[in-house]
Structures are given as structure tokens and as C-alpha cells.
Amino acid sequence: MNSTLKRITLFLGLLIFGCGGNETQKEEKGSVKLKKQNTEVKTPDKPNVLASATIDLKNKGVGPVKSLVLPAEIDQEMVTQGKDVFTKMCTACHREDKKFIGPPPTGITERRTPEWIMNMILDPEGMTRNDPLARALLIEFNGSPMANQGLTEEDARAVLEYFRTLK
């Protein structure tokens, strides 16, 4: 209890001390002018956004799938097949809606291109070797590489269709 109280007090003290206001200076000539402070804000080239939360709808990844046009309507038969493949081959490392060993597929179609998703499923080694986003995911998930399950393009397409239903 005493330790917690000390931590809270320290935190509040740092918060108050760190929240100094931007002071302005007045010029004396009958009117008030605010003097601009010359402050330079440096922003990193890439903000600290997790790779799993990054939205990249241009990158098609590296692999066999170069172009893919998805129909507007979801193919329910393909969804059933994709869910079956996902359950059998992917649930050792992935959960639908929460982080596990690998990222959850829920919402993936809103963050990645269909080609990128299929290339990651079909050739995870090539993707982590040659795609910066896949490499960043590898780092984010503690260096646990995605296993190549040897799926066919048809299986990967079915899994992608299943992912389209996970919002």
C-alpha cells in the first residue's frame, strides 16, 4: 500500500512538473504582441504504430499472387471451406479475434490487400524475407515465424474468403 502511494505521488509530481505551459512574452509599446517561440517538432519517419495495426492497402506482398479481384458478394461455400482449413491448419498459432502466437485475422481484409494476405499464407518465409511489413510482424510477434502449411492457392483463397467474414 505504502509503495503504491509513493508511486502515485511520484507520477502526479512528474505530471504536474512536466505540464509547464507555453509562456508568451509581451512587448511594451501600448499594444500586446505575442512572441512566437521557435520550437521544432521532430516526428519520426514512422510513428510507433504496431505492424499488426498498420493499414497498407497498396502493398501486394511478394509471392505467387500478383493480382486478385474479389467479388462484392461473399461466397458462403468458400467461407465454409476456408473456415475448415483455418481451423485445421492455423489455430495452433492464431485465434480469430485475439493476439496469440500470431496476429488475429479479424479485420485483416481492412488492413491488407487480398494479394498480400494470400502471399503471406502461401509463402510466409519469402514474405518475411522480402516484405517490410511481414518482417515488422515477425518482430512484433517475438520472432515467431509463420509456418508454411503447404496450402494450395485454392485453400489460401478459401481462407481469404473466410477472413472477409471476420469483421
C-alpha angles and dihedrals in degrees: 000000000000091000092050091050091051091051093049091048091049091048093050091047092052091046093052093043093047094049097074112156127243101259120209129203127226125221116222108231105105094279131073119240125179116226114223115231114227101232123160118206114206117201121190118247088249121025119229095273117148114247089234090058096043115114113217114163096166104056112093093184127223120293146068098314109081101159134013130171115199120209116239092239119069116237105231094195089055090046090056091050091046093049089051092051091046092050093049100039110023112034093083086076107012134060120194098240110012140056113263125149087321133023122282116256093220108120093003092129088061092054104037139039118254089244092054092050094049093045090052090051094045101040113015092160093054091044095052089046097047110019118075094208093051089049090051090051090052089054093045091052094052097263094298103149120214110251118238103238093189093240122172122239087253091055092046091049090051091050089050090052089051089050089055088066093053106088 
